[in-house]
Amino acid sequence: LNDPQHPTWKLMRELVVKQKPDFIGISALTTKFGSVIQTARFCREVLPGVPIIVGGAHASTMPALTAAIPEVDYVLRGESDEALPELLNAIQNRLDLSKIGSLTWKKNGQIVHNPDRPFTQDLDSLALPDRGSLLHPEHYSSEDMGVTLTSRGCPFRCSFCYNSAGHLIAQGKGKYLRRRSVENVIEELAEYKRKKPDTATVMFYDDVFTFDRKWIRSFAEQYKREIDIPFWVYAYPDMCDPEILKPLHEIGLMHLNIGIQSGSERTLREIYGRKISPRKVLEAAQVLK
């Protein structure tokens, strides 16, 4: 990380120049923030006139800290499906940046935070992922490519989680927890299956996949009929009863992750903000077994 001559950075510089980008986007996680700083620094070295935009969980919860990196021009907080195209249009046509919701930027040397924009409520209105636009998609395994989300947001507010960030919840206008229709999810996976018939696993990265029983029942029926590939999910101990898990198991659920955090009810409540008891964790484990 601290060696500017490391082959990783040399390769990155070469790729950035070769791609000739109109802008550079970097996704920031807290544990990888040192890499974000170095990536922005080295990109600015080789392409000094190209705007650098940072988003992701760390940028959303700590936008001022992220914008303080000298090489970072713009920070997009939260979901950027609509904000990013608006920002690029504003940069290209020299429009008023103050009108772009959820943008953090610099004006006369000062960091400015525009108001949050509402969340996109209809997830089906967003384009399906274009996996073919990845750089060297042939280098990805079928498991790498079989990753998707059926929902955004989370029904819980655990203290350690990105979903509990105050400004994200405060965006408020409309639902925070939203889900794509079953038909929309199946359309994405069917298209992917046609292109990658050897796919061995689908991975659903929803924070809590099992929160909607009615959706699960409809999904199970269509997934078995049209996709029929083993899959794994994330769940919450309170949402691991037989009514939820049995239909998923019957259509190929092979792996399920749940967070336990602590065996102490007081620690769970006072430190982690989790409304769950160790007894519920044990009950979930028995159901899973």
C-alpha positions, 0 to 999 in steps of 0.5 A, spaced: 500 500 500 505 504 501 510 502 496 508 507 489 513 502 485 509 496 487 507 492 481 500 493 482 500 500 482 504 500 476 499 496 472 493 500 475 496 506 472 497 503 465 490 500 465 487 507 467 491 510 461 489 505 456 482 506 458 482 513 456 476 514 461 472 520 461 471 520 469 474 515 474 469 512 479 472 509 486 468 505 491 470 506 498 469 501 504 472 503 510 477 497 511 480 499 504 480 507 505 488 507 504 487 504 497 482 509 495 487 514 497 492 511 493 488 510 487 486 517 487 493 519 488 496 515 482 490 516 477 491 524 478 498 523 476 497 519 470 491 523 468 491 530 471 485 533 467 480 527 469 474 528 474 475 523 480 468 521 483 468 517 490 462 513 492 460 507 496 459 505 504 465 509 507 464 515 502 456 515 504 457 515 511 464 520 512 463 524 506 467 530 508 473 525 510 473 522 503 472 529 500 478 532 504 483 527 499 486 533 495 485 528 489 478 527 490 473 532 486 466 529 488 463 524 493 456 521 491 453 519 498 448 513 498 445 510 491 447 513 485 443 510 479 440 517 478 445 522 481 451 519 477 448 521 470 446 528 473 453 529 475 456 527 469 452 531 465 453 537 469 460 536 469 460 536 461 455 542 460 458 546 466 451 546 469 450 548 477 452 543 481 448 545 487 442 542 484 445 535 484 442 531 490 446 527 495 453 530 492 459 532 496 463 537 492 468 543 493 466 550 492 472 555 493 476 551 497 470 549 502 466 542 502 459 543 500 454 537 502 448 538 497 441 535 500 440 528 500 436 525 494 430 520 495 431 513 494 429 510 487 422 506 489 421 502 483 427 498 483 425 494 476 425 501 473 433 501 473 437 497 468 439 490 469 447 489 470 451 489 464 456 484 466 459 484 459 462 491 460 467 488 465 474 489 464 476 482 461 470 478 463 473 471 461 477 472 467 471 471 472 469 465 474 461 463 474 461 464 481 464 471 481 459 473 475 453 469 479 452 475 484 446 479 485 441 483 489 434 482 489 433 488 494 436 494 497 436 497 504 435 493 511 429 492 516 434 492 522 438 498 525 444 494 528 449 499 530 455 497 527 452 497 520 452 502 514 444 501 514 444 505 521 447 511 518 443 517 520 443 521 513 441 514 509 435 513 514 433 521 513 433 520 506 426 518 508 421 520 502 418 513 501 421 506 503 428 505 505 427 497 504 425 496 497 425 489 493 425 488 486 419 484 483 420 476 482 419 477 475 425 482 474 430 478 478 428 472 474 429 476 468 436 478 470 438 471 472 435 467 466 439 472 461 445 470 465 444 463 465 443 463 457 450 466 457 453 462 462 450 455 462 455 452 466 454 457 472 454 452 479 452 457 484 448 464 485 449 468 490 444 473 493 447 479 497 441 482 500 442 484 507 436 480 509 434 475 503 428 472 507 424 478 510 418 477 505 414 471 506 409 472 500 415 474 495 419 468 497 413 463 496 412 466 489 420 467 488 421 459 489 416 457 484 419 461 479 426 460 480 425 452 480 422 452 474 426 457 470 433 458 473 434 451 478 441 453 480 444 452 487 444 458 491 446 462 498 443 467 502 444 472 508 438 472 513 437 474 520 436 469 526 428 471 527 427 470 519 429 462 519 423 459 521 421 452 517 415 456 513 421 461 510 426 456 509 423 450 507 421 452 500 428 455 499 431 449 501 427 445 496 429 449 490 436 449 491 438 453 498 445 450 499 448 455 504 445 461 509 449 466 513 446 469 519 450 474 524 450 472 531 455 477 534 454 475 541 452 470 546 450 475 551 443 478 550 445 485 554 451 486 549 447 484 543 442 490 545 446 495 548 452 494 544 450 492 537 443 494 537 440 488 535 433 486 537 435 478 538 436 473 543 441 468 544 435 463 544 432 465 537 439 464 534 439 457 537 432 456 535 434 458 528 440 453 528 436 448 530 431 449 524 437 450 519 440 443 521 
